Amino acid sequence: MNFPAANLSWGSFAPELSNENEAGIMSPIDVKIEDGIATVSINRPERKNALSVAATNGLTDAWEQIETDESVRVTILTSADCGVFCAGLDLKEATQIARDEGVDILTKMRDPFHETMRACKKPIIAAMTGSLMAGGMMLTLNCDLRVGLKGTKVGITEVKIGRGSPWASPALTMLPQPILMEILLTGDLMPIERLHEYGFTNYIEDTPDAVRARAFDLAKRIASGAPLSVIAAKGGVRATMDLGCAGGLEEGKRLHQVVYASNDAIEGPRAFAEKRAPVWTGT
């Protein structure tokens, strides 16, 4: 698959984001697929892109679609511009559901802790076009690369509202333990520049458009790689995060068996020797 030369102009390559579904009704989640890149956008700027029941279930639908769509090589997760990438759980809706139905909002969600997203084999890039907190942080922890916006803030605010963050444990592989503890125990927001110093983000950019452009550039570079190799690479790193070094090494070797036995493993060296771009088949 060939792509145009790298250019950090979002409008040059990315499909236009829309917050209407095919019936013309406002939808909280929008999915676009083009040239092997899926763009998933949360479209609730009027509620700071908070995760309502419909938005959370829509994200689950999106990850299931992406996982089974063989044309998708990599995904960008972004949101409508409003200064906040994702404010986490929609607390107003949570209050209304508790009052009207007597149940917690999480019971209305198919996958409240976004485990379907975390299990996705294909790489996910967070294009964080604003501040993020609570469930917004949960989404970014499930991503493999992160691009942030300068001047924004990041936090896990659950202790301030009596909720919980059982999903936060993976952050220990991404941030120093004292920093993670400060975030969790105080509920305070930290400047994204501070977290960038610890390696939490791959890049931080000056504008939302630049954030999405950087994410799209990364996505193009990933999508141009051998599909089986990309999936196995992500799987090996994730396995090491979950199982530790020894277990991760064993799982990584297992995941790569299909790579070494593939036609692409022959095509790559052949293309290199013939001084041409490889033609990947994913087989």
ChimeraX attribute file (.defattr): number of C-alpha atoms within 10 A of each C-alpha:
attribute: neighborCount
match mode: 1-to-1
recipient: residues
	/A:1	14
	/A:2	11
	/A:3	11
	/A:4	8
	/A:5	8
	/A:6	14
	/A:7	13
	/A:8	17
	/A:9	16
	/A:10	19
	/A:11	12
	/A:12	10
	/A:13	18
	/A:14	19
	/A:15	15
	/A:16	9
	/A:17	17
	/A:18	17
	/A:19	17
	/A:20	14
	/A:21	13
	/A:22	7
	/A:23	7
	/A:24	8
	/A:25	9
	/A:26	14
	/A:27	18
	/A:28	27
	/A:29	24
	/A:30	22
	/A:31	23
	/A:32	16
	/A:33	18
	/A:34	12
	/A:35	17
	/A:36	19
	/A:37	23
	/A:38	25
	/A:39	27
	/A:40	23
	/A:41	24
	/A:42	28
	/A:43	26
	/A:44	23
	/A:45	17
	/A:46	10
	/A:47	16
	/A:48	23
	/A:49	28
	/A:50	29
	/A:51	26
	/A:52	23
	/A:53	22
	/A:54	15
	/A:55	22
	/A:56	24
	/A:57	19
	/A:58	21
	/A:59	25
	/A:60	20
	/A:61	16
	/A:62	20
	/A:63	22
	/A:64	15
	/A:65	13
	/A:66	25
	/A:67	18
	/A:68	10
	/A:69	13
	/A:70	11
	/A:71	14
	/A:72	20
	/A:73	28
	/A:74	29
	/A:75	27
	/A:76	26
	/A:77	23
	/A:78	26
	/A:79	29
	/A:80	23
	/A:81	19
	/A:82	18
	/A:83	17
	/A:84	24
	/A:85	34
	/A:86	33
	/A:87	23
	/A:88	23
	/A:89	24
	/A:90	19
	/A:91	16
	/A:92	11
	/A:93	15
	/A:94	18
	/A:95	15
	/A:96	14
	/A:97	15
	/A:98	12
	/A:99	11
	/A:100	8
	/A:101	10
	/A:102	10
	/A:103	14
	/A:104	14
	/A:105	20
	/A:106	15
	/A:107	10
	/A:108	16
	/A:109	18
	/A:110	16
	/A:111	17
	/A:112	18
	/A:113	17
	/A:114	20
	/A:115	14
	/A:116	18
	/A:117	22
	/A:118	18
	/A:119	14
	/A:120	19
	/A:121	18
	/A:122	23
	/A:123	22
	/A:124	27
	/A:125	24
	/A:126	27
	/A:127	31
	/A:128	30
	/A:129	29
	/A:130	27
	/A:131	26
	/A:132	30
	/A:133	26
	/A:134	24
	/A:135	26
	/A:136	23
	/A:137	23
	/A:138	24
	/A:139	21
	/A:140	25
	/A:141	21
	/A:142	23
	/A:143	19
	/A:144	17
	/A:145	20
	/A:146	24
	/A:147	27
	/A:148	33
	/A:149	26
	/A:150	20
	/A:151	14
	/A:152	20
	/A:153	20
	/A:154	26
	/A:155	25
	/A:156	27
	/A:157	25
	/A:158	20
	/A:159	16
	/A:160	13
	/A:161	9
	/A:162	7
	/A:163	11
	/A:164	14
	/A:165	16
	/A:166	9
	/A:167	16
	/A:168	17
	/A:169	11
	/A:170	14
	/A:171	17
	/A:172	14
	/A:173	12
	/A:174	16
	/A:175	17
	/A:176	14
	/A:177	12
	/A:178	10
	/A:179	15
	/A:180	18
	/A:181	13
	/A:182	15
	/A:183	18
	/A:184	21
	/A:185	14
	/A:186	14
	/A:187	19
	/A:188	17
	/A:189	18
	/A:190	18
	/A:191	14
	/A:192	22
	/A:193	20
	/A:194	13
	/A:195	18
	/A:196	18
	/A:197	10
	/A:198	12
	/A:199	14
	/A:200	22
	/A:201	21
	/A:202	15
	/A:203	18
	/A:204	22
	/A:205	18
	/A:206	12
	/A:207	15
	/A:208	25
	/A:209	18
	/A:210	20
	/A:211	27
	/A:212	29
	/A:213	24
	/A:214	25
	/A:215	28
	/A:216	27
	/A:217	19
	/A:218	17
	/A:219	23
	/A:220	23
	/A:221	12
	/A:222	18
	/A:223	22
	/A:224	20
	/A:225	16
	/A:226	22
	/A:227	22
	/A:228	22
	/A:229	19
	/A:230	20
	/A:231	19
	/A:232	22
	/A:233	18
	/A:234	18
	/A:235	22
	/A:236	22
	/A:237	18
	/A:238	19
	/A:239	20
	/A:240	17
	/A:241	16
	/A:242	13
	/A:243	14
	/A:244	12
	/A:245	13
	/A:246	11
	/A:247	14
	/A:248	19
	/A:249	16
	/A:250	14
	/A:251	19
	/A:252	20
	/A:253	13
	/A:254	13
	/A:255	20
	/A:256	18
	/A:257	11
	/A:258	15
	/A:259	21
	/A:260	13
	/A:261	11
	/A:262	16
	/A:263	14
	/A:264	21
	/A:265	18
	/A:266	11
	/A:267	17
	/A:268	18
	/A:269	12
	/A:270	14
	/A:271	13
	/A:272	11
	/A:273	9
	/A:274	10
	/A:275	9
	/A:276	10
	/A:277	14
	/A:278	19
	/A:279	15
	/A:280	17
	/A:281	13
	/A:282	14
	/A:283	13
